[in-house]
């Protein structure tokens, strides 16, 4: 009994004088509570930031639903769904990394963090593929934006295959009756893609920041900076990563699944 009490006292004393304990905190739990509070306050500002973008998107979607539905069909559900699966997997590997850090399993903390970074890089690679397609089809907002380019391209292909005129081929390739004029679609679909690039671009930027943070934390873990008393940076990186993943869970249905009949 006395040995157990002595061991517990030594354990508490070691935690109280941990090298990672900053001078303005009395104990490691107090330092951790401050870090958690700071992270949640930061995430609150991020929620307000992305929430404002979501509200703007919903307002424009109500005003121009038909145009947003048409523009949404230009996005690939396959690539969007793949990225969703990739991020869900990265959330799991991040959670496993945090758990290993809590149990002072340095090897697997590093391994899970590396796997998480790889999955994050796969996500960014898929976004590059999607963005490249948008540039190729002149669907990037700006002077070169041309909503009809895709329709004309598809129409020409359909006309060559079925012997129809390009205009008829374009209508057939779309397969959807659109009540808006070409000029209206040119203007309103550009609003959709402006929001698309803004929201997905900012999300991708947060992904890059998250990967950068994990690079630092992985290096710290390899150097033995964490143990059973100090693993707060890994937990904070986990909170940030899960938040970024949750943002995408909202972005995917908002942008890719506006209205699908195909």
N, C-alpha and C positions, 0 to 999 in steps of 0.2 A: 504493500500500500504506500509506504513512504517513498519507495523507488518510483512509483507511478506519479506521485505528487511532485517529486523532484524533477522527473522528466518533463512533466507538464510545465513546471516553472521555468526550466531551461528553454523549452520550446517558445514560451511567451516572451522570455527575455531576448531570445534571438530575433524574434519577429519585431520587437520594439526597437532594436538597434540594427535593423536591416540596412545595408548600404544604400538601398533605393529609397529609404525614408527621407523625405525632404525636411529641412530644418524647421519649417513653419507648421509642421504637423507633429502631433504627439505620438500617434500610433499608426500602424499600417492600415487598419480598418478605416480610420478617420481620413487618411489620404485617399483610399479607394472610394469612399463615399463622396468626397469632393470631386474626384475624377468622373464618377458616374453622373453626378448632378450636372457637371459642366457638359458632358457629352449629350445628355438628354436636352439640355437647354439649346445646344447647337442643333440637334436634330429637330427641335421644335421650330427653329428658324427655317430649316430646310423644308419642313412640312408646309409652313406658310408660303414659302417660295414656290414649290411645286404645286401647292394647292391653288395658288393664283393662276398658274398656267392651266391647270385642269379646268378651273371655272371659266377662263377665257375660251378654252376649247369648247366647252359645253355650250356656251352662249352662241358661238359661231356655228356650232353643229345644229343647234335649233333653228337658227336663221337660214342656214344653207344646207339643210340635211341632204337633199338630192345630190348636190355637188360633192359634199363630203363622202357620201356613199360611193359615188363614182370614183373619186380619188382614192378611196380606201381599196378599191379593187385593183389598183395599180401596185399595191404592196403584196409581197409574197407571204402567205400564211405559213408556208413551209419554213422559210427562214425565220420568221417571227416566232413560230412554235418551237423551232430548234433552239433559238436563243433563250426562250422561256425555260425549256428543259435544262439547258446548260446552267442558267443562273440558279435554278432550284437545286441542281446538283452541287453548285458552289456553296450554297447556303449550308448544305449538309456537311461538306468537307470543312467549312469554316467552323461550324459548331463542334465537329470532332477535334479540330485543332485547338479550340478553346478548352475543351475537356481534357485533352492531353496536357496542356499547359497547367491546368489546375492540379493535375496529379503528378506534375514534374516529370513527364515523359518527353524529354527533349527531342529524341529521335523522331517520334511520330508527330510532335508539334510542328517540327520543321517540314516533315513529309506532307502533312495535311495542308499547311500554308502554301507549299509549292504547288500542290494539286489545285488549290483554290485559285492561285495566280494563273495557272495554265488555263483553267476553265474561263476565267475572266478575259484572258487573251483571246480565247476562241470566240467569245461573245463579240469582242471588238473586231475580230477578223470578219465575222459574219456581217457586222454593220458596214464594214468597208465594202463588202460585196454588194450590199443593198444600196449604199450611197453611189457606188460606181454605176449601177444600173440606172439610178435617177439622173445622173449626169449624162449618161449615154442617150437617154430618152428626153432630154431637155425638160426635166421636171424639177429643176432647182429654181426657186423663186428668184426673179431678177429679169433683166432685159432679154435674156435668151430663153426664158420660160415659154414653152410651146405645148399646150395641152393637146393640140391636134396632131402632134408629131407621131405619137404612139398609135392613134387611130388611123392616120394615113399610112403608117408603116404596116399595121395589121390589115388595113383595107386593101393595100396593094398586094399583099401576100394572098389574101382571100380571093381577090379579083383574078389573080393569075391562076389560082387553083380551080375556081368555079366558073371562070369566064364572065364574071360580073364587072361592073365599073368599080373603080377604087372607092367611090363614095358608098356604093352599095356594099362592097366588101367590108368597109369599116363598120357600117351599121351592123352587119351580120357578125363580124368578129366580136363586137361589144356584147351583143346578145341582150341588151337592156334598153328599154324605151326611155329616152331622156327628154323631158319637156323643156329644158333650158336651151337657149341658143348657144352657138359656139362662143360668142363674145362673153356671155354670162359665165359659161364654164371656164373660159380662159381666166377670168377675173377671180371667181370664187374658189376654184380648185387651187389657185395660187395661195389663197389664204390657208387652205388645208396644209399644203406642203410647207408653208412658212412655219406653222405650228409644229408640224412633223419634225422638221429639221431643228427647230429650237428645242423642243422637248427631248428628242432622242440625242441631239448633240450635247445638251447639258448633262443628260444621264450618262453618256459615254465619257464625258469629262470627269464626272464623279467616279466612274469605273477606273479611269486612269489614275486618279488620285488614290483610290483604294488599293490598287496594285502597287503604287509607290509606297504607301504606308506599310503594306505587307512585306515588301522587300526589306524595309528597315527592320521590321519586327522579326522577320526570319533571320536576318543577320544577328540581331540581338539574342535570339534564341540559340543560334549556333555558338555564340560566344558565352553562353551560360548565364545570361543576364536575368533569367526567370527561374523561379523555384516555387515550392508550394506556398510560400509567403507572399510572393510578388509575381503577379501575372496580369496586372491591370491593363497594360497596353494591349495585350492580346484580346482581352475582353472588349476593350473600347473599339479596337479594329473590327471585332466581330459585330458589335452593334451597328457600326457604320456600314459594314458590308451587307448586313441583313436589311438595313433601311434602303440601300440602293437597289437591292433585289426586289423589295416590296414596291418601290416606285415603278419598276418595270412590269410588275404584275398588274398595275393599273394601266400603264401605257399600252400594253399589248392589246387588250380588248378595246380600249378607246380608239386606237389608231388603226388596228388591223381588222377589227370585227364590227365596224360601224353598221354595215348591213350587207350580208352575204347571201346570195341566192345560188352561187356557183358551187 
